[in-house]
Amino acid sequence: MPVPKGNKCTDQPLSRKLTGKQTLFADYYTDSSNKKTYNNAYQSALAAGYTVNYAKVHSCHLLEDVRIKRLIGAKTAERQARMEYNQQVATDLLLHQYTKADKLNRIGDAVAAIRELDVVSGLNKTRFIDETDQQKELSESEQAEARRLANIRLKEA
């Protein structure tokens, strides 16, 4: 029984370097600022310089190429690490602003920092520094209660 031939796009030796078009394909495919090509194999292939016919037939095979998969994985991991770092820096800054505003009893600034922290975190949980300077996360109901109390204090002022 003959062994079926594999896909020529994915059976390339790992020692072979990627071509310029393959590298461009991975760049376009992982570029989240480009809505047209991000996570779109067909559009990424076109942007990398492949013909329309090639892109229609082989763009999915490009994603199956182990060498391209590795490059996409590395680019995705690098992007994720940058995003996590930026998110941590923003979170630290907002926590500092919250703590400073809270110590100065500037409720409006504290609430603004909390709201911005919600946006930055994207987790539906807000981190607060409690009295012992320990970071803790509040549940959604605790957040709602904190916002309600902060709004009451703002209205009283």
Secondary structure in CASP SS format (residue, H / E / C, confidence):
PFRMAT SS
TARGET T0000
AUTHOR 0000-0000-0000
METHOD secondary structure of the structure
MODEL  1
M C 1.00
P C 1.00
V C 1.00
P C 1.00
K C 1.00
G C 1.00
N C 1.00
K C 1.00
C C 1.00
T C 1.00
D C 1.00
Q C 1.00
P C 1.00
L C 1.00
S C 1.00
R C 1.00
K C 1.00
L C 1.00
T C 1.00
G H 1.00
K H 1.00
Q H 1.00
T H 1.00
L H 1.00
F H 1.00
A H 1.00
D H 1.00
Y H 1.00
Y H 1.00
T H 1.00
D C 1.00
S C 1.00
S C 1.00
N C 1.00
K C 1.00
K C 1.00
T C 1.00
Y C 1.00
N C 1.00
N C 1.00
A H 1.00
Y H 1.00
Q H 1.00
S H 1.00
A H 1.00
L H 1.00
A H 1.00
A H 1.00
G C 1.00
Y C 1.00
T C 1.00
V H 1.00
N H 1.00
Y H 1.00
A H 1.00
K H 1.00
V H 1.00
H H 1.00
S H 1.00
C H 1.00
H H 1.00
L H 1.00
L H 1.00
E H 1.00
D C 1.00
V H 1.00
R H 1.00
I H 1.00
K H 1.00
R H 1.00
L H 1.00
I H 1.00
G H 1.00
A H 1.00
K H 1.00
T H 1.00
A H 1.00
E H 1.00
R H 1.00
Q H 1.00
A H 1.00
R H 1.00
M H 1.00
E H 1.00
Y H 1.00
N H 1.00
Q H 1.00
Q H 1.00
V H 1.00
A H 1.00
T H 1.00
D H 1.00
L H 1.00
L H 1.00
L H 1.00
H H 1.00
Q H 1.00
Y H 1.00
T H 1.00
K H 1.00
A H 1.00
D H 1.00
K H 1.00
L C 1.00
N C 1.00
R C 1.00
I H 1.00
G H 1.00
D H 1.00
A H 1.00
V H 1.00
A H 1.00
A H 1.00
I H 1.00
R H 1.00
E H 1.00
L H 1.00
D H 1.00
V H 1.00
V H 1.00
S H 1.00
G C 1.00
L C 1.00
N C 1.00
K C 1.00
T E 1.00
R E 1.00
F E 1.00
I E 1.00
D C 1.00
E C 1.00
T C 1.00
D C 1.00
Q C 1.00
Q E 1.00
K E 1.00
E E 1.00
L E 1.00
S C 1.00
E H 1.00
S H 1.00
E H 1.00
Q H 1.00
A H 1.00
E H 1.00
A H 1.00
R H 1.00
R H 1.00
L H 1.00
A H 1.00
N H 1.00
I H 1.00
R H 1.00
L H 1.00
K H 1.00
E H 1.00
A C 1.00
END
